[in-house]
Amino acid sequence: MDEREFDDFYAASYPRVVAQLYAMIGNRDEAEECVQEAFVRAWSHRRKLERAEHPEAWVRTTAHRLAVSRWRRTRLAKRPTDRAVDPRTTTAPPSESHVALVRALEQLPEAQRHTLVLHHIADLPVHEVARELGVPEGTVKARLSRGRAALAALLTDDDGLQEGASHA
């Protein structure tokens, strides 16, 4: 994978992977940092990615693992995550429905949340979610069914979500 191909891959994948990781972990700044680090690692392994069937899945998995590792370090040390010296950039606040969805996802078990995000936000078909998570397709279907039922109970019109808007 040459520099131009990698740049194209980055431009196409970065926003999607950040949105997916944000939905998984609930912290946009942390999601952006982990995805950026995952792409740095992807650049180092670009020859391996060139042969990979799903390079975006490799980046997404790496970013998720980085987020989990950072969370564990922060939790164990009982200190806030290290931040750059520069002040945070300002971005438009997320919509109320997006906040409600992320809060609802945070209340689900990790396995259901991860499965729902990969299927509905990353738009992966059931067989690809199963491959990425290393579980049978039936397990993915059960997690999707239970996760959707749990989200339906957590999300009401009072949360600002309209019918079909849960794919933020």
C-alpha atoms as one frame of an Amber mdcrd trajectory, in Angstrom:
protein
   0.000   0.000   0.000   1.659   3.211  -1.108   1.218   6.617   0.516  -1.619
   7.719  -1.781  -3.548   4.481  -1.256  -3.089   4.773   2.483  -4.246   8.412
   2.425  -7.368   7.366   0.503  -7.978   4.514   2.957  -7.558   6.922   5.892
  -9.875   9.560   4.408 -12.587   7.004   3.701 -12.324   5.084   6.978 -11.388
   7.591   9.692 -14.792   9.254  10.233 -16.598   5.905  10.214 -14.210   4.243
  12.656 -14.282   7.258  15.014 -18.099   7.226  15.034 -18.136   3.492  15.676
 -15.579   3.642  18.493 -17.360   6.642  20.030 -20.565   4.611  20.099 -18.681
   1.780  21.799 -16.859   3.800  24.460 -18.949   6.963  24.828 -16.050   9.470
  24.722 -15.434  11.250  21.418 -11.997  12.675  22.331 -10.791   9.265  23.462
 -12.243   7.653  20.324 -10.411  10.121  18.073  -7.104   9.571  19.887  -7.394
   5.788  19.737  -8.340   5.777  16.057  -5.454   8.104  15.235  -3.057   5.794
  17.077  -4.574   2.790  15.278  -3.884   4.454  11.920  -0.294   5.188  12.985
   0.077   1.468  13.666  -1.688   0.647  10.398   0.891   2.728   8.531   3.648
   0.661  10.143   1.843  -2.530   9.087   0.645  -1.320   5.682   2.170  -4.291
   3.864   0.151  -6.638   6.070  -2.949  -4.473   5.532  -2.418  -4.614   1.811
  -2.967  -8.375   1.981  -5.770  -8.170   4.562  -9.282  -8.841   3.353 -10.765
  -6.130   5.631  -8.174  -3.477   6.569 -10.808  -1.243   8.181 -11.725  -4.067
  10.550  -8.039  -4.309  11.517  -7.961  -0.582  12.318 -11.286  -0.739  14.202
 -10.134  -3.713  16.281  -6.795  -2.037  17.022  -8.544   1.200  18.054 -10.952
  -0.688  20.316  -8.090  -2.574  21.956  -6.218   0.696  22.482  -9.317   2.219
  24.099  -9.713  -0.758  26.422  -6.017  -0.651  27.348  -6.171   3.076  28.053
  -9.316   2.628  30.139  -7.639  -0.107  32.181  -4.510   1.970  32.781  -6.604
   4.969  33.808  -8.849   2.877  36.020  -5.929   1.116  37.712  -3.999   4.317
  38.273  -7.154   6.195  39.353  -6.036   9.209  37.461  -7.429  11.016  34.438
  -6.272  10.072  30.970  -3.149  11.914  29.855  -3.951  14.773  27.513  -1.882
  16.868  25.165  -0.742  20.271  26.399  -2.843  22.076  23.789  -6.401  22.923
  24.766  -9.117  20.757  23.305 -10.616  21.847  20.047 -14.216  22.890  20.041
 -16.657  20.892  18.002 -20.380  21.171  17.572 -22.208  19.404  20.386 -23.899
  16.127  19.480 -27.659  16.129  18.989 -29.915  15.131  21.867 -30.870  11.924
  20.085 -27.192  11.033  19.615 -26.480  11.641  23.305 -29.511   9.544  24.266
 -28.332   6.710  22.019 -24.789   6.759  23.409 -26.123   6.808  27.000 -28.425
   3.900  26.235 -25.592   1.954  24.581 -23.402   2.537  27.667 -26.016   0.734
  29.771 -25.871  -2.425  27.666 -23.455  -5.271  28.335 -20.187  -4.846  26.401
 -20.871  -7.809  24.087 -24.303  -6.490  23.059 -23.024  -2.925  22.615 -20.081
  -4.047  20.473 -22.339  -6.270  18.347 -24.971  -3.538  17.835 -22.363  -0.944
  16.882 -20.652  -3.228  14.371 -23.938  -4.271  12.773 -25.945  -1.042  12.818
 -23.336   1.713  12.866 -20.493   0.013  10.991 -23.101  -1.600   8.685 -21.405
  -4.984   8.817 -23.538  -8.003   7.923 -24.071 -10.652  10.590 -21.416 -13.010
   9.185 -18.759 -10.255   9.241 -19.676  -9.240  12.800 -19.342 -12.903  13.794
 -15.944 -13.132  12.108 -14.668  -9.929  13.687 -15.852 -10.879  17.186 -14.870
 -14.536  16.840 -18.320 -15.872  17.750 -20.920 -17.957  15.883 -23.531 -16.154
  13.757 -26.273 -17.406  16.085 -24.587 -15.621  18.987 -24.476 -12.398  16.962
 -28.189 -12.735  16.127 -29.056 -13.365  19.791 -26.998 -10.364  20.925 -28.639
  -8.181  18.276 -32.111  -9.292  19.316 -31.470  -8.795  23.032 -29.615  -5.539
  22.427 -32.414  -4.102  20.296 -34.980  -5.069  22.928 -32.889  -3.447  25.656
 -32.399  -0.280  23.573 -36.132  -0.098  22.843 -36.801  -0.183  26.576 -34.142
   2.477  27.254 -34.996   4.810  24.374 -38.362   6.487  24.270 -39.663   9.503
  22.377 -38.978  11.413  25.610 -35.281  10.940  24.782 -35.777  12.894  21.588
 -35.454   9.908  19.254 -37.878   9.420  16.421 -38.796   6.109  14.832 -35.799
   4.848  12.810 -33.371   7.510  14.082 -31.379   5.051  16.162 -28.788   4.624
  13.393 -27.125   7.956  14.270
